[in-house]
Amino acid sequence: MNNKMIARILGNILLVEAALLVVPLAVSTLCREPAQPFLIPIALLLVCGTLLSRAAPQSRALYAREGLVIVALAWVVVSLFGALPFYLSHSMPTFADCFFETVSGLSTTGASVLPEVEHLGRGILFWRSFTHWIGGMGVLVFVMAILPMSDGHGMHLLRAEVPGPVVGKLVSRLGDTAKILYGLYFILTFAEIGFLLAGGMPLFDACINAFGTAGTGGLSCRNLSVAAYQSPYFEMVIAVFMLLFGVNFNLYYFLLIGKVRDVLRSEELRVYLIIIGAATLTIAWNISHLYQTFSSALRLSFFQVASLMTTTGYSTADFNEWPTYAKAVLMLLGFCGACAGSTSGGIKLSRVMILCKSAVGDMRQMMHPNAVVPVRIEGRPLNAKVLRSAHVFFTVYILMIAAATLLVSLDGFDILSTFTAVIACMNNTGPGLGMVGPAGNFSAFSSASKYVLSFVMLAGRLELFPMLLLFPSLWRRRSLHH
C-alpha cells in the first residue's frame, strides 16, 4: 500500500474542499450572515491539507487497491469536514445529524433530517445544495480535472468513483476526460439556471434547484420542494433536466463530436426512454381518479417518474398517498436508476439490462445445453468478467441492504419505513415510504442508525466496493495487492 501517495492525494482533496467552501462563505458574507461556520473549517482544511500534501512518496504509482481506498477515504473525510458548517452554525442538534445531512448532499441522496429548511441561513442552504453539485460528478473526478494525477494510474480512481459496470476514457489523457465530463456538467447546470431564471425564479432558488438537479440529489431550499412554486413551467424544466442528467455523459460527448448515429443506436438510452414513457402513462392512469383532469395526473406522474428514475428525490406531490401500484413502480424505478455514466444512483440501467439478459440466456441454455448464448449490450457481446462483476455487485447489494435493514430495525419503527429508508439511502433516491416519504424526514432515527444510513449512502454512491475496502480484513491477502 502506497500510504504516502494516498496521504498526498487526500491532502490535495482537502485543499480543494477548502477552496470550494469559499463559495458558500461568499454567499454568507453577501447576506450578512456569520462567517465563522465556514472560516473555521476552511482553516482546518488548509492546515490538514497542506501537511498531508507534503508527503513525499518514493513511487507515484497507484494500483486498484489504493484507488479504491483513496476514493472511500476521500468521501468520508470530505463529509466529516463538510459537516462542520452545519455543526458550527447550530443548524442541527447533533453531529450525527450534521454528518448525515452532509453525506446525503455529497452522495446526492437528498434524504434529510430537517423538518423545515426555510429558517436556515442562505450560506448554509447554499452549502447544503452545493454539496449535490460537488458530489454529482464526483470529488475525485473534479480533482483529476484540475490537478495532474500519478503516472497514468488515475484510471483506478475514475473506475472507483464513476458509476456503472464499465468505465473508460473518452480521450487518451485521463485529465482531459475529467475536464470534458465537468465541461458538460457545467453547460447543463448553467443551461438549467438560465431556463429557471427565464421563468421568473429568483437567482438563489434557481442555483439551488439546478445544483439538486445536476447532482440528481433533490435537497431543496423550500419546505414543500418544487411543489412550493406552484408552477407547471418550473416543474417541466426541472423534470426534463433531471432526465438529461440521467443520460450517460459519454453520449453528450458523442453529440459534440458529431457521432449522432452512436447516440441514436444506444440501447441503454432507448430502454431508458421506454421505461420513462411506460411508467409515466401507467402511473397517470392509476392516479387519475385523485385529480380533476388527466393532464394534471400526467404532469405529476411525469415529474415523479423523472425524479425517482434518476434518483433525484424532488417532489411535487406526496406520492405516499398514491395507490399501491404507483408507489410500487416508483420504488422499482429507484432500484433501477438511470444510465451508467450519469449522476444518478441505483443499480444502473445497464447493469439491470445485463442481469436480465444473462437470466434469459441461462434459461435458454437450460433448454439447449450445447448452445452458445452470448449476452449482448449495445450490439457487442460482453466478456465473462463484466458478467461476473454485475452478478457479484447485485449479490453484495442485496446482502448490504439486508444487513443495514437489520441494524436500522433496532430503532423499532415499522418495517415499511425502515426498509424503504435503507433502500432510499442505498439507491441515493432520498424519499422512501411511510415516515420517510416525501412529506417526512429521517430525524426520528437514532444517531447509530444515521451513521449506518450514512455508510449505506456512501456505499450506494461509490458502487459498494470502495466502502467495503475500508475494512482491512478484506484486503490483507497478498492476492488483493494489485
Helices and strands as residue ranges (DSSP letters): H 3-30, H 36-53, H 64-82, H 84-88, H 95-106, H 122-137, H 139-146, H 155-161, H 174-198, H 203-214, G 225-229, H 232-245, H 249-256, H 260-264, H 267-287, G 288-290, H 294-309, G 319-321, H 324-336, H 349-367, E 376-377, E 380-381, H 384-408, G 409-411, H 415-426, G 434-436, H 447-461, H 465-468, G 472-474, G 478-480
